[in-house]
Amino acid sequence: MNWLTNEGSESATVVKAPAFSITKITGLGAPVVAAIASLIVANVENLSFDEWQIVALVGGFFLFLAIIVAADVIARGIATAAAQTATGRDSWVRFDTPIRAVLRGDATAQLTVLAACSTEPPEYLCLREDHAIEWIEAAKVTLRPAG
């Protein structure tokens, strides 16, 4: 059941919520539905389609699958965003004295760390030189000693 809800997946995916993955069910069920439809058509003698009707049926089937997959990914993305909002930055601490720092890999990008939060991975609230404020993963920031 964990496979269907994407739990325990250690892969680096954007959608991390343990939401039910209807894409997997649809992907597994589509060949079954197609086989059943083929059997029905093969056993009905008086049923005939011209080329355009077959193209329309196949196109409709793929459109149906595309809509299901898109809706599933959007829904799980919303669930991930809600989970991160609910558990993300609710426990953070503001520094009384801001800490000087640089962006790892770019020593010219000076930052001022204003706060830290206990998300996974941990993040710092940073003020950039252009006065933009953003949360940056702690692993991407190198703190500088005062002085």
NORVEN-V582849 format. One line per field, one symbol per residue. psi: psi as a letter, one per 40 degrees, with the letter a starting at -180 (. if undefined). Layout:
# NORVEN-V582849
psi->???
This chain:
# NORVEN-V582849
psi->ddddefieheigidheifihgdddddddddddddddddddddehdehhiiddddddddddddddddddddddddddddddddddddecfdgihhhdhihiiihhegeeghihhdiiifihiiiihihideehhihhhdeehhiiii.
